[in-house]
Amino acid sequence: MPDYKIVSKPGYRAVGLKWEGTFQEIPKLKEVIAEMKSRVNELDGATNPDIQLGLSHHVVENGFAHYSAYEVNEDQKVPKGMVEIQVPEWTYMCTKHHKGEDIVQTYTKLHNWLHDSDYEALKEENVTYYDPYMPIKHEYYPADQDPNDPHFEIYIPVVKKS
């Protein structure tokens, strides 16, 4: 049985590469993630260079915007070709995806847990989302993960059901 927790995380600043596309274009996203991993040394202000962030926001029809980034301090300049994203203080539903597990199954179980819980996915005001169930997904990848059989933490911003 997967372990699910509700946690609050303070807001933070991240810098990295932005990719936007459809689900069919995900192989290009993997290239962006690999490029960002190879460019982390450009981020002198990275507060945790051993954790690569995958911040997905489902604001594209049949796809999403993805920030492959690292949390940085306020002094970090934005290197050429990279962007900055400010993540506010949010409450998250948190779980882990383990090596050898099916990612689709991990997210299906997570969706079922969320549906049966006292929480629902956060939706920012004045933003159109194309995934009504989990419009924002934040994944935290350790530096030693295998991209072909990854393990990572999943954070879904949530609010109490009204």
HELIX and SHEET records of a PDB file:
HELIX    1   1 PHE A   23  GLU A   25  5                                   3    
HELIX    2   2 ILE A   26  ARG A   39  1                                  14    
HELIX    3   3 VAL A   40  GLU A   42  5                                   3    
HELIX    4   4 ILE A  103  ASP A  116  1                                  14    
SHEET    1   A 4 LYS A   5  LYS A   9  0                                        
SHEET    2   A 4 TRP A  90  HIS A  97 -1                                        
SHEET    3   A 4 PHE A 152  LYS A 160 -1                                        
SHEET    4   A 4 TYR A 119  ALA A 121 -1                                        
SHEET    1   B 8 LYS A   5  LYS A   9  0                                        
SHEET    2   B 8 TRP A  90  HIS A  97 -1                                        
SHEET    3   B 8 PHE A 152  LYS A 160 -1                                        
SHEET    4   B 8 ILE A 136  PRO A 142 -1                                        
SHEET    5   B 8 ILE A  51  VAL A  60 -1                                        
SHEET    6   B 8 GLY A  63  VAL A  72 -1                                        
SHEET    7   B 8 TYR A  12  THR A  22 -1                                        
SHEET    8   B 8 VAL A  83  VAL A  87 -1                                        
END                                                                             
